[in-house]
Amino acid sequence: MNKYTLKVIFNPEWWHMNYDFDKEFDTFYKELLAHKDEVKVLSYDGFYLKLDYRGKRFDVWVENFPYAYLSRARTWDENGHEIFVERKRPSRTTAMEFNEVFGSASTLDVASNAVNLLLKTLKEAEQ
């Protein structure tokens, strides 16, 4: 039993997930988690978390937590054409771990507001 099993059992929000599990999509997110030190968060636009991993940009869906969390991702090929995957999802375990490391829309809004407040306070203190 992994550390997320009881969380799933006792939190009905994790019982029903939108879309079917997809092993390849799960592998994509596991790769980002395995190399989290190489993943740079570029921005968050309210729906997508924009990441840079080894010089490649990825946008991952972090809205609708946890039902549709991580159910979309996009990147661009060398010609600038968008590669878009949707209506798939990683395992619950991968989604929970990703949330702990990178956050969801609800936590990113709070974190973003907190960081902005800290920066504002620092600037005011310098004056």
C-alpha positions as CSV (number, residue, x, y, z in Angstrom):
1,M,0.0,0.0,0.0
2,N,1.5,3.4,-1.0
3,K,1.0,6.6,1.0
4,Y,-1.9,7.7,-1.1
5,T,-4.2,4.6,-0.8
6,L,-5.9,5.8,2.4
7,K,-6.3,9.3,1.0
8,V,-8.2,7.8,-2.0
9,I,-10.3,5.6,0.3
10,F,-11.4,8.3,2.7
11,N,-11.8,11.2,0.2
12,P,-14.7,10.6,-2.2
13,E,-13.4,13.4,-4.5
14,W,-10.8,10.9,-5.7
15,W,-13.3,8.1,-6.3
16,H,-14.6,9.3,-9.7
17,M,-12.1,10.7,-12.1
18,N,-13.0,12.2,-15.5
19,Y,-11.5,10.3,-18.4
20,D,-9.7,7.0,-18.4
21,F,-6.3,6.2,-17.1
22,D,-3.6,6.2,-19.8
23,K,-0.3,4.5,-19.1
24,E,1.7,6.6,-21.5
25,F,0.2,9.8,-20.1
26,D,1.1,8.5,-16.6
27,T,4.7,7.9,-17.8
28,F,4.9,11.5,-19.0
29,Y,4.0,12.9,-15.6
30,K,6.3,10.4,-13.8
31,E,9.2,11.6,-16.0
32,L,8.5,15.2,-14.9
33,L,8.3,14.1,-11.2
34,A,11.5,11.9,-11.5
35,H,13.4,15.0,-12.7
36,K,11.6,17.7,-10.8
37,D,14.9,19.5,-10.1
38,E,15.1,20.0,-13.9
39,V,11.6,21.3,-14.2
40,K,11.2,25.0,-14.1
41,V,7.7,26.6,-13.5
42,L,7.4,29.4,-16.0
43,S,3.9,30.6,-15.2
44,Y,0.4,29.8,-14.3
45,D,-2.5,31.2,-16.3
46,G,-5.5,30.0,-14.3
47,F,-5.8,26.7,-16.2
48,Y,-2.4,25.6,-17.3
49,L,0.8,25.3,-15.4
50,K,3.5,26.2,-17.9
51,L,6.7,24.3,-17.4
52,D,10.2,24.1,-19.0
53,Y,11.9,20.7,-18.9
54,R,15.3,20.4,-20.6
55,G,14.6,23.4,-22.8
56,K,11.2,22.2,-23.9
57,R,8.0,23.9,-22.9
58,F,5.0,21.9,-21.6
59,D,1.6,23.2,-20.5
60,V,-0.3,20.9,-18.2
61,W,-3.9,21.3,-17.1
62,V,-4.2,21.9,-13.3
63,E,-7.8,23.1,-13.1
64,N,-10.8,21.0,-12.0
65,F,-8.8,19.3,-9.2
66,P,-8.9,16.4,-8.8
67,Y,-11.6,15.3,-11.3
68,A,-9.9,16.5,-14.5
69,Y,-6.5,17.4,-13.0
70,L,-3.7,16.7,-15.5
71,S,-6.1,15.6,-18.2
72,R,-4.6,17.8,-20.8
73,A,-1.1,18.6,-21.9
74,R,0.5,20.4,-24.8
75,T,3.9,21.1,-26.3
76,W,5.2,22.2,-29.6
77,D,7.3,20.4,-32.2
78,E,10.4,21.8,-33.8
79,N,8.2,23.4,-36.6
80,G,6.0,25.2,-34.0
81,H,3.0,22.9,-34.5
82,E,1.1,22.2,-31.3
83,I,1.0,18.7,-29.9
84,F,-2.1,18.4,-27.7
85,V,-3.3,15.5,-25.6
86,E,-6.6,15.6,-23.8
87,R,-9.2,13.3,-22.2
88,K,-6.6,11.1,-20.7
89,R,-5.3,11.0,-17.1
90,P,-2.4,9.7,-15.1
91,S,-2.9,7.4,-12.1
92,R,-4.4,8.8,-8.9
93,T,-1.0,8.2,-7.2
94,T,0.8,10.2,-9.9
95,A,-1.7,13.0,-9.7
96,M,-1.4,13.2,-5.9
97,E,2.3,13.3,-6.1
98,F,2.3,15.9,-8.9
99,N,0.0,18.0,-6.8
100,E,2.3,17.8,-3.8
101,V,5.3,18.9,-5.9
102,F,3.8,21.4,-8.4
103,G,0.3,22.2,-7.0
104,S,-3.2,22.6,-8.4
105,A,-5.2,25.6,-9.6
106,S,-6.5,26.3,-6.0
107,T,-3.0,26.1,-4.4
108,L,-1.3,28.0,-7.2
109,D,-3.7,31.0,-6.9
110,V,-2.9,31.1,-3.2
111,A,0.8,30.7,-3.7
112,S,0.9,33.2,-6.5
113,N,-1.0,35.8,-4.3
114,A,1.4,35.1,-1.4
115,V,4.5,35.5,-3.6
116,N,3.2,38.8,-5.0
117,L,2.5,40.1,-1.5
118,L,6.0,39.1,-0.4
119,L,7.5,40.9,-3.4
120,K,5.5,44.0,-2.8
121,T,6.5,44.0,0.9
122,L,10.2,43.7,-0.1
123,K,9.9,46.5,-2.5
124,E,8.2,48.7,0.0
125,A,10.9,47.9,2.6
126,E,13.7,48.9,0.2
127,Q,12.1,52.4,-0.2
